[in-house]
């Protein structure tokens, strides 16, 4: 059987990017709840708008395969920030079904790390830059 790594990377890019994009689209109605949370932790509320970079722009770049490694870094930063701000208490918890409470974040993080290390593959808008 022939390996088709590039097709696998395309599927991974679409899955990771599209699924996170839904989270970003849901935040187009506003990020006031994130602003309040940040202010409650003593951080500037302006940082809440970074969610548009990490949950909309980065996933779109990942899906189309443009600067995938750079977009994956932004994506990873967003995931780690959300974990630190909201989910840190759940780090060592299991959910009601016996799975890890943060398994969705873990899957997104794993996919983004894979894309950071492998790049976008040949089925991408850009393939010649070191950040692709």
C-alpha positions in Angstrom: 0.0 0.0 0.0 1.3 3.4 -0.9 1.6 6.1 1.8 -0.2 9.3 1.0 1.1 11.6 3.7 0.1 14.7 1.9 -3.6 13.6 1.7 -3.4 12.8 5.4 -2.1 16.2 6.2 -4.9 17.8 4.2 -7.5 15.8 6.1 -5.8 16.8 9.4 -5.7 20.5 8.4 -9.4 20.5 7.4 -10.5 18.7 10.5 -8.5 20.8 13.0 -9.1 24.1 11.3 -12.8 23.6 10.5 -13.8 22.4 13.9 -12.0 25.3 15.7 -13.5 27.7 13.2 -17.0 26.9 14.6 -15.8 28.1 18.0 -14.5 31.3 16.4 -17.6 32.0 14.4 -19.7 31.6 17.6 -17.6 34.5 19.1 -18.4 36.9 16.3 -21.4 38.0 18.3 -19.0 39.4 20.9 -16.3 38.6 23.4 -17.6 40.5 26.4 -17.6 37.3 28.5 -13.9 36.8 27.7 -13.2 40.5 28.5 -14.9 40.1 31.9 -12.9 37.0 32.7 -9.6 38.7 31.7 -10.4 41.8 33.8 -11.2 39.5 36.7 -7.7 38.0 36.5 -6.1 41.4 36.3 -5.4 41.2 32.6 -6.2 43.9 29.9 -9.6 43.2 28.4 -8.2 44.1 24.9 -6.6 40.6 24.9 -10.0 39.1 24.4 -9.9 40.1 20.7 -6.9 37.7 20.3 -9.6 35.0 20.1 -10.3 36.2 16.6 -6.7 35.5 15.6 -6.5 32.1 17.3 -10.0 30.8 16.5 -10.8 32.4 13.1 -7.7 33.6 11.2 -5.3 30.8 12.2 -7.9 28.0 11.4 -8.6 29.5 8.0 -4.8 29.7 7.3 -4.5 26.1 8.4 -7.4 24.9 6.2 -6.0 26.5 3.1 -2.4 25.6 3.9 -0.9 29.1 4.0 1.8 29.5 6.6 0.5 26.5 8.3 3.4 26.2 10.8 3.0 29.9 11.9 -0.8 29.5 12.1 -0.4 26.4 14.1 1.8 28.3 16.6 -0.9 31.0 17.0 -3.5 28.2 17.4 -1.4 26.4 20.0 -0.9 29.7 21.9 -4.7 30.2 21.9 -5.3 26.7 23.2 -2.7 27.1 26.0 -4.1 30.5 26.9 -7.7 29.1 27.1 -6.4 26.2 29.2 -4.5 28.5 31.6 -7.4 31.0 32.0 -10.4 28.7 32.1 -9.6 25.0 32.3 -6.5 24.8 34.6 -8.6 23.2 37.3 -9.8 20.5 34.9 -6.2 19.4 34.0 -6.3 16.3 36.1 -10.0 15.5 36.0 -12.0 12.9 34.2 -15.4 13.6 32.7 -18.6 11.7 33.5 -17.8 9.1 30.8 -14.3 8.4 32.2 -12.5 10.4 29.6 -10.1 13.2 30.2 -12.0 16.4 30.9 -9.7 18.3 28.5 -9.7 15.7 25.7 -11.0 18.1 23.1 -8.3 20.6 23.8 -5.8 17.8 23.9 -6.9 16.6 20.4 -6.7 20.2 19.0 -3.3 20.6 20.6 -2.0 17.3 19.2 -3.3 18.1 15.7 -1.7 21.6 15.8 1.6 20.2 17.1 1.6 17.7 14.2 1.0 20.4 11.7 3.7 22.6 13.2 6.3 19.8 12.9 5.2 18.5 9.5 4.0 21.6 7.7 1.0 21.7 5.4 2.0 19.1 2.8 1.8 19.5 -1.0 -2.0 20.0 -1.1 -1.8 23.6 0.1 -2.0 27.1 -1.2 1.7 27.7 -0.4 4.4 25.0 -0.1 7.7 26.8 -0.5 8.1 29.0 2.6 9.7 27.5 5.7 6.5 28.4 7.6 4.3 26.3 5.3 
